[in-house]
């Protein structure tokens, strides 16, 4: 299995040598402190343990590297997690790596693959490997529909004795819809299940993100999930990989083979202090109901976190370098350097994100310019490239001040005195 995963990783990353044009990288240090009544609500590792009614501290350094060209893009993310609890239980620790590659085969259709590996040590040691092809269709720059299907392999072993409990394989599918009704709202939904019985093992998730200000993001999410693993608990107590209810076994254990449903809701807020520092709050509630015993239970999780980010320079060929010059109190001149064919437009808060935006005039060579009348304030914007029937957001150079757009990209930011 490890040899297969090494080969998959190599295939995902190999094309970067031949098509490398634009590189992006970020190094983050995530820290979070919180309180949970069930470790299933843990941000990194969803293992059911209702005995962990305790506070925790989580520290996670993460590095991301991405590459994009005209049609091909790939990314690689790796990180480490260390999480001690505020009692005498052992700390959790683990590492993970995620990778993906995409190739645009048509104006609005992209084919790709995603894969990952992780190893976490808690009361169990868990190794997880997964790979899946991805089909992405973008009917507009503001909407994406993704189809995923593939296999994951999970191996569990006792953390103290290293005795293996076997390897399990799960074949699953996911259908995701992501759209922006406007540039303050982002809506996402997904339907997922087991390929062995697609109609019976269905789960649903939905979320809504709202940008109250240019720095403050509010979120609300909910989901109907389904267990797809055998659940074993000792003597009816908590602990072990599964909910605390089940059919009694012959030796004091309880085993539940039938997947039960659970309802989960959450809300959060994040504030981008500047390009490098962000703070966040998160709250979650989970309700589980056993179809075997008729019992139900509720769990909660609350946390606060800080993220520090740095952006090493990896080159900016093919990106837009934007310069702003303020002539008077309301007139600003935008100068942009970009190589390529097509018409460039700028749109943002100043025109209510009206599509396609305000056209930029080509000055000479790769230089473009536009003159805008703006009142004092802070504005977010994007640069749109229209080439025939194809529309593409232009990436910003490292020297351009940007903020996350919540859609996997960035918005430029301008301050008018």
LINDA-V567797 format. One record per backbone hydrogen bond with DSSP energy under -1.0 kcal/mol. NH is the residue of the N-H (numbers start at 1). CO is the residue of the C=O. E is the energy in kcal/mol with one decimal. If there is no record, write none. Layout:
BEGIN
((NH | CO | E) (NH | CO | E))
END
This chain:
BEGIN
((5 | 1 | -2.2) (6 | 2 | -2.5) (7 | 3 | -2.0) (8 | 4 | -2.1) (9 | 5 | -2.6) (10 | 6 | -2.1) (11 | 7 | -2.1) (12 | 8 | -2.2) (13 | 9 | -1.9) (14 | 10 | -2.1) (16 | 13 | -1.4) (17 | 14 | -1.6) (19 | 15 | -1.5) (22 | 68 | -1.9) (24 | 66 | -2.8) (26 | 64 | -2.0) (27 | 310 | -2.4) (28 | 62 | -3.3) (29 | 308 | -2.4) (30 | 60 | -2.6) (31 | 306 | -2.3) (32 | 58 | -2.6) (33 | 304 | -2.6) (34 | 56 | -1.9) (35 | 302 | -2.6) (36 | 54 | -1.9) (37 | 300 | -2.2) (39 | 49 | -1.6) (41 | 38 | -1.9) (42 | 39 | -1.7) (47 | 45 | -1.3) (53 | 51 | -1.6) (54 | 36 | -1.5) (54 | 52 | -1.7) (56 | 34 | -2.4) (57 | 84 | -2.3) (58 | 32 | -3.6) (59 | 82 | -2.5) (60 | 30 | -3.0) (62 | 28 | -2.9) (63 | 78 | -2.7) (64 | 26 | -2.7) (65 | 76 | -2.6) (66 | 24 | -3.3) (67 | 74 | -2.8) (68 | 22 | -2.0) (69 | 72 | -2.9) (73 | 102 | -2.2) (74 | 67 | -2.4) (75 | 100 | -2.2) (76 | 65 | -2.5) (77 | 98 | -3.0) (78 | 63 | -2.2) (79 | 96 | -2.2) (80 | 61 | -1.9) (81 | 94 | -3.1) (82 | 59 | -2.4) (83 | 92 | -3.1) (86 | 55 | -2.5) (92 | 83 | -3.0) (93 | 121 | -1.4) (94 | 81 | -1.9) (95 | 119 | -1.9) (96 | 79 | -2.2) (97 | 117 | -2.5) (98 | 77 | -3.2) (99 | 115 | -2.6) (100 | 75 | -2.1) (101 | 113 | -2.2) (102 | 73 | -3.0) (103 | 111 | -3.2) (104 | 71 | -2.5) (105 | 109 | -1.3) (106 | 109 | -1.6) (110 | 136 | -2.7) (111 | 103 | -2.6) (112 | 134 | -2.1) (113 | 101 | -2.1) (114 | 132 | -2.7) (115 | 99 | -2.5) (116 | 130 | -2.2) (117 | 97 | -2.3) (118 | 128 | -1.9) (119 | 95 | -2.3) (120 | 126 | -2.2) (121 | 93 | -2.9) (122 | 124 | -3.8) (125 | 157 | -3.1) (126 | 120 | -3.0) (127 | 155 | -2.5) (128 | 118 | -2.4) (129 | 153 | -2.2) (130 | 116 | -2.1) (131 | 151 | -2.0) (132 | 114 | -2.6) (133 | 149 | -1.1) (134 | 112 | -2.7) (135 | 147 | -2.5) (136 | 110 | -3.0) (137 | 145 | -2.9) (138 | 108 | -2.6) (143 | 140 | -1.6) (144 | 178 | -2.9) (145 | 137 | -2.7) (146 | 176 | -2.6) (147 | 135 | -2.7) (148 | 174 | -2.7) (149 | 133 | -1.3) (150 | 172 | -2.3) (151 | 131 | -1.5) (152 | 170 | -2.2) (153 | 129 | -3.1) (154 | 168 | -2.8) (155 | 127 | -2.6) (156 | 166 | -1.4) (157 | 125 | -1.7) (158 | 163 | -2.1) (162 | 158 | -2.2) (165 | 156 | -3.3) (168 | 154 | -3.1) (170 | 152 | -2.6) (172 | 150 | -2.3) (173 | 193 | -2.1) (174 | 148 | -2.5) (175 | 191 | -2.8) (176 | 146 | -2.7) (177 | 189 | -2.8) (178 | 144 | -2.6) (179 | 187 | -2.6) (180 | 142 | -2.0) (186 | 209 | -2.3) (187 | 179 | -3.0) (188 | 207 | -2.5) (189 | 177 | -2.3) (190 | 205 | -2.5) (191 | 175 | -2.3) (192 | 203 | -2.1) (193 | 173 | -1.8) (195 | 171 | -2.9) (201 | 197 | -2.0) (203 | 192 | -3.0) (204 | 224 | -2.5) (205 | 190 | -2.2) (206 | 222 | -2.6) (207 | 188 | -2.8) (208 | 220 | -2.7) (209 | 186 | -2.7) (210 | 218 | -3.2) (211 | 184 | -2.3) (212 | 210 | -1.1) (212 | 216 | -1.1) (213 | 216 | -1.3) (217 | 270 | -2.9) (218 | 210 | -3.2) (219 | 268 | -2.5) (220 | 208 | -2.1) (221 | 266 | -2.6) (222 | 206 | -2.5) (223 | 264 | -2.4) (224 | 204 | -2.6) (225 | 262 | -2.5) (227 | 260 | -2.0) (231 | 256 | -2.0) (233 | 254 | -1.8) (235 | 252 | -1.9) (237 | 234 | -2.4) (242 | 240 | -1.9) (247 | 255 | -1.2) (249 | 253 | -4.0) (254 | 233 | -2.4) (255 | 247 | -2.5) (256 | 231 | -2.3) (262 | 225 | -1.9) (263 | 287 | -2.5) (264 | 223 | -2.5) (265 | 285 | -2.5) (266 | 221 | -2.6) (267 | 283 | -2.5) (268 | 219 | -2.0) (269 | 281 | -2.2) (270 | 217 | -2.5) (271 | 279 | -3.0) (272 | 215 | -2.3) (273 | 271 | -1.0) (273 | 277 | -1.2) (274 | 277 | -1.6) (278 | 307 | -1.9) (279 | 271 | -2.3) (280 | 305 | -2.2) (281 | 269 | -2.8) (282 | 303 | -2.4) (283 | 267 | -2.6) (284 | 301 | -2.9) (285 | 265 | -2.9) (286 | 299 | -2.9) (287 | 263 | -2.9) (288 | 297 | -2.8) (289 | 261 | -1.3) (290 | 295 | -3.0) (294 | 290 | -1.7) (297 | 288 | -2.4) (299 | 286 | -2.8) (301 | 284 | -2.0) (302 | 35 | -2.4) (303 | 282 | -2.3) (304 | 33 | -2.5) (305 | 280 | -2.5) (306 | 31 | -2.5) (307 | 278 | -2.9) (308 | 29 | -1.9) (309 | 276 | -2.6) (310 | 27 | -2.2) (319 | 316 | -2.1) (320 | 395 | -3.3) (321 | 337 | -1.5) (323 | 335 | -2.9) (325 | 333 | -2.2) (327 | 331 | -2.0) (328 | 331 | -1.3) (332 | 372 | -2.8) (333 | 325 | -3.4) (334 | 370 | -3.2) (335 | 323 | -3.0) (336 | 368 | -2.8) (337 | 321 | -1.6) (338 | 366 | -2.7) (343 | 386 | -2.7) (345 | 384 | -2.4) (346 | 358 | -2.3) (347 | 382 | -2.0) (349 | 380 | -2.3) (351 | 348 | -1.4) (352 | 349 | -1.2) (353 | 348 | -3.0) (354 | 351 | -1.4) (358 | 346 | -3.0) (360 | 344 | -2.7) (361 | 369 | -2.9) (363 | 367 | -2.7) (367 | 364 | -2.3) (368 | 336 | -2.9) (369 | 361 | -2.2) (370 | 334 | -1.6) (372 | 332 | -2.6) (374 | 330 | -3.0) (377 | 416 | -1.8) (379 | 414 | -2.5) (381 | 412 | -1.8) (382 | 347 | -2.6) (384 | 345 | -2.7) (385 | 392 | -3.1) (386 | 343 | -2.8) (387 | 390 | -2.6) (390 | 387 | -1.8) (392 | 385 | -2.4) (394 | 383 | -2.6) (397 | 320 | -2.6) (400 | 397 | -1.3) (403 | 411 | -2.3) (405 | 409 | -1.8) (411 | 403 | -3.0) (412 | 381 | -2.7) (413 | 401 | -2.0) (414 | 379 | -2.4) (416 | 377 | -3.2))
END
